[in-house]
Amino acid sequence: QVHRFWAQGTASAASLPQCAAVARAMTEQFVKAFGEQTADIPERGSNIHYTESADRLRRLLREGPYKLTDLRDAPERFFLSHQRLSEFATRVGPGFGIRYTVQVNLFAGSIIGLGNKDQVSYLSEVQKKGILGCFCLTERLAGVNSGLVVNTTAEWDEGRQMFLLDCPDEGSEKNWISQGLTADMAVTVATLIVKGKSYGPHAFIMELRRDGKLVPGVTAEDMGSKTIGNDLDNARIAFSKVWLPKGALLDRYAGIQNGEYVQYQPGTSNMDMIGQRLYTGRAVIASSTLVFARTLFKSAREYADNKRCWAPKGSIMLSEIPQLSILYQEADRELSRVEALRDAVESRLCECLKSEKIPDAKLVDMVACLKVKAIEVTIDLCFRLKQELGSYALMGGTGFEKMDYLQCCKFAEGDSRILMQKIARDRLQAFSKKQEGTERESKMCFSLGKAMMAGGKTAWNDNWKEVYSLAEAVIGRVVDEASPQARL
């Protein structure tokens, strides 16, 4: 309906409000439908076997209102659906939410962003049949430098017209692959080799299981029990000389022609395109922590508002105790500031997703700042809240027992400390070229730059406090720019 209004070419003052009203109605309809489809998830709890959780996602794929191509066609639905699932995190933990984002963002999103028309069209079959996918990027040797180190190889064999996928050693095995024990398909990132020359990381879509059993050459083992989210399977996956057809390469930007590697859009790095899914992933992770904190504070407030405390002269409600009352106010203020940045990031990401443009440097910085700030703020606020509520915070079912979810978010899709180092390094490099920005940042850049010049190879690590302080200053500025009213 929205497209019909625009197609009529009636961009008049009268038609624009009508179009906006239809868009709002469609969004409300989607939110309602998605809510109805997922209403049973809290009732299932988190103590279910991961295969049951996987089956629930298969059903949501087949019957739910979210389409796998919505990431491109209606990205607002992508963010709204994640926020809905995040509302359940204080009751069931992160398992199903992570499973969902692996499916719609990392797996399907990579195919949308990197695949040709036929490969993208395959997603309709994935949706119809409830086929599950995973994203095999992180390797054991890479650690927190996921994506920067890719030792799994995919070597082109001209005679067979196939790729030979292989993990040459244990360090190249894929690690912590969410949905890795239940997925039917995988988007696997491997270094492409053609005629003995490496062309860097490329993504391949491949069959992982056939009729429920791993295909020959693929092994998968459980990463083990976790402190939270055991309804989500995490696997270590290895490939031993697995043959992939030519069509396995997601070749929208580069492919094989006449035995040669051909880049269809020179200047566009294949790894940069793979990394686009990390930006959307970081945004929804950050948003999920904000929703988690809001939900936890709401339920804790309901308890405290009804918990009477004895006092020498009468009694007061627990929520009226000064330190708790002030904490509620502080939490609302701080969460609102970061939510303003989240809204700005999601709005700009939606524009990029619809136009299929790569986020600019400013948006990339905003995403990194959002992820770091959202997680640090929510960990701090939720931990402090826990200290003020006595035995209530030790009880099961309060949501406090799910707080390791926030710790999980800190390391997922870009370790916060690594992101902070990148923020600081980028700011320092920008300062060396053009000395602009806030006075505080300029002073910090000058001081850190001077220390780097005098310190030699170990200067970066030796001045780690200054590095993180610079990152915090940049993050603070980015949050302020998104929420200027917070400074009034």
C-alpha positions in Angstrom: 0.0 0.0 0.0 2.8 2.4 0.9 4.5 1.7 -2.4 1.3 2.3 -4.3 0.9 5.8 -2.8 4.4 6.7 -3.9 4.0 5.0 -7.4 1.1 7.4 -8.1 3.5 10.2 -7.9 1.3 12.3 -5.6 4.0 13.7 -3.4 1.6 16.5 -2.4 1.1 17.8 1.1 -2.2 15.9 1.3 -0.8 12.5 0.2 2.3 12.5 2.4 0.5 12.3 5.7 -1.8 9.6 4.2 1.3 7.6 3.2 2.8 8.1 6.7 -0.4 7.0 8.3 -0.5 3.8 6.2 3.1 3.1 7.1 2.4 3.5 10.8 -0.6 1.2 10.6 1.4 -1.5 8.8 4.1 -1.2 11.4 1.6 -1.6 14.2 0.0 -4.5 12.5 3.4 -6.2 12.2 4.3 -5.6 15.8 1.0 -7.1 16.9 1.3 -10.1 14.7 4.9 -10.8 15.7 3.9 -10.4 19.4 1.1 -13.0 18.9 3.5 -15.4 17.2 6.1 -15.2 20.0 3.8 -14.9 23.1 4.5 -18.5 24.1 8.3 -18.1 24.4 8.4 -16.9 28.0 6.2 -19.9 29.0 8.7 -22.3 27.6 11.4 -20.9 29.8 15.1 -21.4 29.3 15.5 -24.9 30.7 14.4 -26.5 27.4 16.7 -28.6 25.2 18.3 -26.6 22.4 16.6 -28.8 19.8 13.2 -27.7 21.1 14.3 -24.0 20.8 15.5 -24.7 17.3 12.2 -26.2 16.3 10.4 -23.2 17.7 12.4 -20.9 15.4 11.6 -23.2 12.5 7.9 -22.6 13.2 8.4 -18.9 13.5 10.1 -18.8 10.2 7.3 -20.7 8.5 4.4 -19.0 10.2 5.6 -15.6 11.5 5.1 -12.2 9.8 8.8 -11.4 9.5 10.2 -12.2 6.0 13.9 -12.9 5.6 14.2 -10.2 3.0 12.7 -7.6 5.4 16.3 -6.7 6.4 16.5 -5.1 2.9 12.9 -4.3 2.2 11.5 -3.3 5.6 14.5 -3.0 8.0 12.3 -1.3 10.6 10.7 -4.7 11.2 14.2 -6.2 11.7 14.9 -3.9 14.6 11.3 -4.1 16.1 11.3 -7.9 16.1 14.6 -7.9 18.0 13.2 -5.5 20.6 10.2 -7.7 21.1 12.3 -10.8 21.8 14.6 -8.8 24.1 11.6 -8.1 26.3 11.7 -11.8 27.2 15.4 -11.8 28.2 14.8 -11.2 32.0 12.6 -14.3 32.0 14.2 -16.7 29.6 17.7 -15.4 29.0 19.3 -14.6 25.6 19.1 -18.0 23.9 16.2 -17.6 21.6 17.0 -14.0 20.8 20.5 -14.9 19.7 19.2 -17.8 17.7 16.8 -15.4 15.9 19.5 -12.8 15.1 21.9 -15.5 13.8 19.2 -16.7 11.4 17.8 -13.3 10.1 20.9 -11.2 10.3 24.1 -13.2 10.1 22.9 -16.1 7.9 20.1 -14.6 5.8 21.5 -11.1 5.9 24.8 -12.2 4.5 23.1 -13.9 1.6 21.1 -10.7 1.0 24.2 -8.5 1.1 26.6 -10.8 -0.7 24.6 -13.1 -2.9 23.4 -12.9 -6.5 19.7 -12.8 -7.4 19.4 -16.6 -7.5 21.0 -17.0 -4.1 18.8 -14.3 -2.6 15.8 -16.0 -4.1 16.7 -19.2 -2.3 15.7 -17.5 1.0 12.0 -18.0 0.0 12.6 -21.7 0.2 14.5 -21.3 3.5 11.5 -19.5 4.9 8.9 -21.9 3.5 10.6 -25.0 4.8 11.9 -23.5 8.1 15.5 -24.2 7.2 18.0 -23.1 9.8 21.3 -21.5 9.1 24.4 -20.5 11.0 27.3 -18.2 10.4 30.8 -19.7 10.5 33.3 -16.8 10.9 35.0 -16.9 14.3 38.1 -19.2 14.5 39.9 -20.6 17.5 43.1 -18.8 16.7 41.4 -15.5 16.1 40.0 -15.0 19.6 38.5 -11.5 19.9 40.0 -10.6 16.5 37.1 -12.3 14.7 37.2 -11.7 11.0 40.8 -10.3 11.1 42.2 -13.8 11.1 40.6 -16.3 8.7 42.8 -19.4 8.2 40.0 -21.7 6.9 40.7 -22.0 3.1 38.5 -22.5 0.0 40.7 -23.3 -2.9 39.3 -23.2 -6.5 39.8 -26.4 -8.5 39.5 -25.5 -12.2 39.3 -29.1 -13.3 36.4 -30.0 -11.0 34.9 -26.5 -11.2 34.5 -26.7 -7.4 36.0 -25.2 -4.2 37.8 -27.3 -1.7 37.0 -26.1 1.8 39.5 -27.0 4.5 40.6 -26.2 8.1 44.4 -26.8 7.9 44.8 -26.9 11.7 43.0 -26.6 14.9 43.4 -22.9 15.1 41.4 -22.5 11.9 38.4 -24.4 13.2 35.2 -22.3 13.6 34.5 -21.5 17.2 31.4 -20.6 19.3 29.1 -21.0 16.3 25.6 -20.3 17.5 23.0 -22.7 16.1 25.9 -24.9 14.9 24.5 -28.1 16.3 21.1 -27.7 14.7 21.6 -25.7 11.5 20.9 -27.3 8.1 22.9 -24.7 6.2 25.8 -22.4 6.9 27.3 -19.2 5.5 31.0 -20.0 6.0 33.8 -17.4 5.7 37.0 -18.8 4.2 40.1 -17.3 2.5 39.7 -17.8 -1.2 42.7 -19.2 -3.1 42.8 -19.2 -6.9 45.9 -20.6 -8.7 47.9 -20.4 -5.5 47.1 -16.8 -4.8 45.1 -15.7 -1.7 42.2 -13.2 -2.3 41.2 -12.8 1.3 38.0 -13.8 3.1 34.9 -14.7 1.1 31.6 -16.1 2.1 30.2 -19.4 0.9 26.7 -20.8 1.4 26.8 -24.6 2.0 24.9 -27.5 3.2 25.9 -28.4 6.8 23.5 -31.3 7.4 21.5 -33.6 5.2 18.5 -35.3 6.7 19.7 -34.2 10.1 23.2 -35.7 9.7 26.5 -33.7 9.1 27.7 -33.9 5.5 31.0 -35.8 4.9 34.0 -33.8 6.0 32.2 -31.7 8.5 32.5 -32.2 12.3 30.7 -30.3 15.1 31.1 -30.6 18.8 29.3 -28.8 21.7 31.2 -26.0 23.3 29.9 -27.1 26.6 27.6 -25.9 29.4 27.4 -22.1 29.9 26.3 -19.9 32.8 23.3 -18.8 30.7 21.6 -19.5 27.4 21.9 -23.3 27.3 18.8 -23.4 25.2 21.1 -22.2 22.4 23.5 -24.6 20.9 27.1 -23.3 20.4 29.5 -25.4 18.4 33.1 -25.8 17.3 32.9 -26.7 13.6 35.7 -28.1 11.4 36.0 -28.8 7.7 38.2 -31.5 6.3 38.4 -31.3 2.5 34.8 -30.5 1.8 33.9 -30.0 -1.9 31.6 -27.1 -2.6 30.0 -26.3 -6.0 30.9 -23.2 -7.9 27.5 -21.7 -6.9 28.4 -21.9 -3.2 30.4 -18.6 -3.5 28.3 -15.6 -2.6 29.4 -13.8 -5.7 27.6 -10.5 -6.0 30.8 -8.5 -5.8 33.5 -11.1 -6.9 33.6 -14.5 -8.5 35.4 -17.0 -10.8 35.3 -16.5 -14.6 37.4 -18.7 -16.9 39.5 -19.9 -14.1 40.3 -16.4 -12.9 39.3 -14.3 -9.9 37.2 -11.4 -11.1 36.1 -8.4 -8.9 32.9 -7.0 -10.3 33.0 -3.8 -8.3 36.7 -2.7 -7.9 37.4 -1.0 -4.7 34.7 -2.9 -2.8 36.4 -5.3 -0.3 34.5 -8.6 0.1 35.4 -8.6 3.8 33.9 -5.1 4.1 30.6 -6.4 2.8 30.8 -9.4 5.1 31.3 -6.9 7.9 28.0 -5.1 7.2 26.2 -7.7 9.2 28.3 -7.0 12.2 27.1 -3.4 12.2 23.4 -4.5 12.3 24.3 -7.2 14.8 26.0 -4.7 17.1 23.0 -2.4 16.9 20.5 -5.0 17.9 22.8 -6.3 20.7 23.1 -2.8 22.1 19.3 -2.3 21.9 18.7 -5.7 23.6 20.7 -4.6 26.6 18.7 -1.4 26.9 15.4 -3.3 26.7 16.8 -5.8 29.3 17.6 -3.0 31.7 14.2 -1.2 31.2 12.4 -4.5 31.8 14.4 -5.3 34.9 14.0 -1.9 36.4 10.3 -2.0 35.7 9.7 -5.3 37.5 12.0 -4.3 40.4 10.1 -1.0 40.7 6.8 -2.8 40.9 8.2 -4.9 43.7 9.8 -2.0 45.6 6.6 0.1 45.3 4.7 -2.6 47.2 7.4 -3.6 49.7 6.8 -1.8 53.0 9.9 -1.1 55.2 9.8 -0.5 58.9 10.9 2.8 60.2 11.1 4.3 63.8 8.2 6.6 62.9 5.8 4.8 60.7 7.0 3.0 57.6 7.8 3.8 54.0 7.9 1.8 50.7 11.2 0.4 49.6 11.2 2.5 46.5 11.1 5.7 48.7 14.5 4.9 50.2 16.8 7.7 49.0 19.5 5.7 47.3 17.0 3.5 45.5 14.8 6.4 44.5 17.7 8.3 43.1 19.0 5.3 41.2 15.6 5.0 39.5 15.9 8.6 38.3 19.5 8.1 37.2 18.7 5.0 35.3 15.8 6.6 33.4 18.0 9.6 32.5 21.0 7.5 31.4 19.0 4.9 29.5 17.1 7.7 27.7 20.4 9.2 26.5 21.7 6.0 25.1 18.3 5.1 23.6 18.4 8.4 21.7 21.7 7.2 20.1 20.2 3.8 19.4 17.2 5.4 17.6 19.6 7.6 15.5 21.8 4.6 14.6 18.8 2.4 13.7 17.3 5.2 11.5 20.6 5.6 9.6 21.1 1.9 9.3 17.6 1.6 7.8 18.5 4.1 5.2 21.6 2.2 4.3 19.8 -1.2 4.2 17.1 0.1 1.9 19.5 1.8 -0.5 22.1 -1.0 -0.2 24.8 1.5 0.7 27.8 0.9 2.9 27.6 2.9 6.2 29.9 5.8 6.2 32.7 6.3 8.8 30.6 8.4 11.1 27.9 5.8 11.3 30.4 3.0 11.8 31.7 5.0 14.8 28.2 5.6 16.1 27.5 1.9 16.0 30.7 1.1 17.9 30.0 3.8 20.5 26.4 2.6 20.9 27.5 -1.0 21.6 30.1 -0.1 24.1 28.0 2.5 25.9 24.8 0.6 26.1 26.4 -2.5 27.6 28.6 -0.6 30.1 25.6 1.5 31.3 23.3 -1.4 31.6 25.8 -3.6 33.4 26.5 -0.7 35.9 22.9 0.2 36.5 21.6 -3.4 36.8 24.4 -4.4 39.2 23.8 -1.3 41.4 20.1 -2.1 41.4 20.8 -5.6 42.6 22.7 -4.3 45.6 19.8 -2.2 46.8 17.0 -4.8 46.7 18.2 -7.3 49.3 17.1 -10.9 49.2 14.7 -10.2 46.4 17.6 -9.9 43.9 18.7 -13.4 44.9 15.4 -15.0 44.0 14.8 -17.0 40.8 12.3 -15.4 38.4 13.2 -11.8 39.3 15.4 -11.4 36.2 18.6 -10.8 38.2 19.7 -14.4 37.6 19.8 -13.6 33.9 22.3 -10.7 34.2 25.1 -12.8 32.6 23.2 -12.0 29.4 24.8 -8.5 29.6 28.2 -10.1 29.9 27.5 -12.2 26.9 26.6 -9.1 24.9 29.9 -7.5 25.9 31.9 -10.0 23.9 29.5 -10.8 21.0 30.0 -9.3 17.5 32.9 -7.2 18.5 34.5 -7.3 21.9 33.9 -4.0 23.7 37.5 -3.5 24.6 38.6 -4.1 21.0 36.0 -1.6 19.8 37.2 0.9 22.3 40.8 0.5 21.0 39.5 1.0 17.5 37.6 4.2 18.5 40.7 5.6 20.2 43.0 4.7 17.3 40.7 6.2 14.7 40.4 9.4 16.8 44.2 9.6 17.2 44.7 9.1 13.5 42.1 11.8 12.6 43.7 14.2 15.1 47.1 13.7 13.5 45.7 14.8 10.1 43.4 17.6 11.3 43.4 18.8 14.8 39.7 19.4 15.5 37.1 18.1 17.9 36.4 18.9 21.5 39.1 20.6 23.5 39.2 17.6 25.9 39.7 15.1 23.1 42.4 17.3 21.5 44.3 17.4 24.8 44.0 13.7 25.2 45.1 13.0 21.6 48.1 15.3 22.0 49.2 13.6 25.2 48.7 10.0 23.9 50.4 10.9 20.6 53.4 12.2 22.5 53.6 9.1 24.6 53.3 6.9 21.5 56.2 8.7 19.8 58.4 8.3 22.9 57.4 4.8 23.9 58.3 2.5 21.0 56.6 -0.7 20.1 55.0 -1.3 23.5 53.7 2.3 23.8 50.1 1.4 23.0 49.8 -1.3 25.7 51.9 0.7 28.2 49.4 3.6 27.9 46.3 1.5 28.0 44.6 3.7 30.5 45.0 6.7 28.3 43.7 4.7 25.3 40.5 3.7 27.0 40.1 7.2 28.5 40.2 8.7 25.0 37.7 6.1 23.7 35.4 7.0 26.6 35.7 10.7 25.8 34.7 10.0 22.1 31.8 7.8 23.2 30.6 10.5 25.6 30.6 13.1 22.8 28.7 10.8 20.4 26.0 10.1 23.0 25.7 13.8 23.7 25.4 14.7 20.0 22.5 12.2 19.7 20.8 13.4 22.9 21.6 17.1 23.3 18.7 17.8 25.7 20.5 15.6 28.2 23.1 18.3 28.7 20.5 21.0 29.5 
